[in-house]
Amino acid sequence: MLKGAELLAKVKELGDAPKSELVRACGYVIKDRVAFTQFYEALLEAKGVDLGAKTAKRGRGLTYKAKVQFNGKLQIGDSYIREMGFEPGAEFDIKLGRNSITLTAA
């Protein structure tokens, strides 16, 4: 996704192109969908328009608790994994305590 001067230059270059093609050419595509909102926000920022404070993170806050599901599995949310900086495929060592489970990066 282009930002700043690169974004402004690309918009000027493709000025007469249809909007969806312009947004795609600037890289604002998320899961095969054109991200108009992010494009226009980046365009305003590149032009020096202050949009104010960023909006708060969506969803509920992390509770740092987990439940055993009905099928006996323990699921850890992806927010916890992202917070720790782990990527898909990361491996962990499992240590069982009397009343606790500890995951340690392998």
C-alpha positions in Angstrom: 0.0 0.0 0.0 1.5 3.3 -1.1 1.7 6.2 1.3 2.8 9.8 1.3 4.5 11.2 -1.7 4.5 7.9 -3.6 0.7 7.7 -3.2 0.2 11.3 -4.4 2.4 10.7 -7.4 0.5 7.5 -8.4 -2.8 9.2 -8.1 -1.6 12.1 -10.2 -0.2 9.6 -12.8 -3.5 7.7 -13.0 -5.8 10.7 -12.5 -8.4 9.8 -15.1 -8.6 6.1 -14.3 -11.8 4.7 -12.7 -11.7 4.9 -8.9 -11.6 1.1 -8.2 -8.6 0.7 -10.7 -6.8 3.7 -9.0 -7.3 2.2 -5.5 -6.1 -1.3 -6.8 -3.1 0.3 -8.5 -2.1 1.9 -5.2 -2.2 -1.5 -3.5 -5.3 -1.0 -1.3 -6.7 -4.5 -1.7 -7.5 -6.6 1.2 -8.6 -10.2 0.6 -9.6 -9.5 -3.0 -11.7 -6.5 -1.9 -10.9 -2.9 -2.7 -10.2 -0.9 0.5 -11.6 2.5 -0.4 -11.7 3.8 3.2 -8.0 3.0 3.9 -7.1 4.5 0.5 -8.9 7.8 1.2 -7.5 8.0 4.7 -4.0 7.5 3.4 -4.7 10.1 0.7 -5.9 12.7 3.2 -2.8 12.0 5.4 -0.5 12.4 2.4 -2.1 15.8 1.6 -1.5 16.9 5.2 -5.0 16.6 6.6 -5.0 15.7 10.3 -7.7 13.1 10.9 -7.3 13.4 14.7 -6.6 10.5 17.1 -6.7 7.0 15.7 -9.8 5.0 16.7 -9.5 2.6 19.5 -8.9 -1.1 18.9 -12.1 -3.0 18.1 -13.4 -5.8 20.1 -13.2 -6.6 23.7 -9.9 -6.4 25.7 -7.8 -9.4 26.4 -8.7 -11.2 29.6 -5.7 -13.5 29.7 -8.0 -16.5 30.5 -9.0 -19.5 28.5 -11.7 -22.2 28.9 -11.6 -25.8 28.0 -14.2 -26.3 25.3 -16.9 -29.0 25.3 -14.7 -31.2 23.1 -11.8 -31.1 25.6 -9.7 -28.7 23.5 -8.1 -25.5 24.8 -8.1 -22.7 22.3 -5.9 -19.6 22.6 -7.0 -16.5 20.6 -4.9 -15.1 17.8 -4.7 -11.7 19.6 -2.5 -13.4 22.3 -0.3 -15.0 19.7 0.1 -11.7 17.8 0.9 -9.8 21.0 3.8 -12.2 21.6 5.0 -11.8 18.0 4.7 -15.4 17.0 4.0 -16.5 13.4 2.0 -19.4 12.1 3.9 -22.6 12.5 5.6 -21.5 15.8 6.2 -24.4 18.2 5.8 -24.4 22.0 6.9 -26.6 24.9 4.0 -27.5 27.2 4.7 -27.7 30.9 1.9 -29.0 33.1 1.7 -27.7 36.7 -0.7 -28.8 39.4 -3.3 -26.2 38.4 -1.6 -24.5 35.4 -0.4 -25.0 31.9 2.7 -23.0 30.7 3.6 -22.6 27.1 7.2 -21.7 26.3 8.6 -21.0 22.8 10.5 -24.0 21.6 
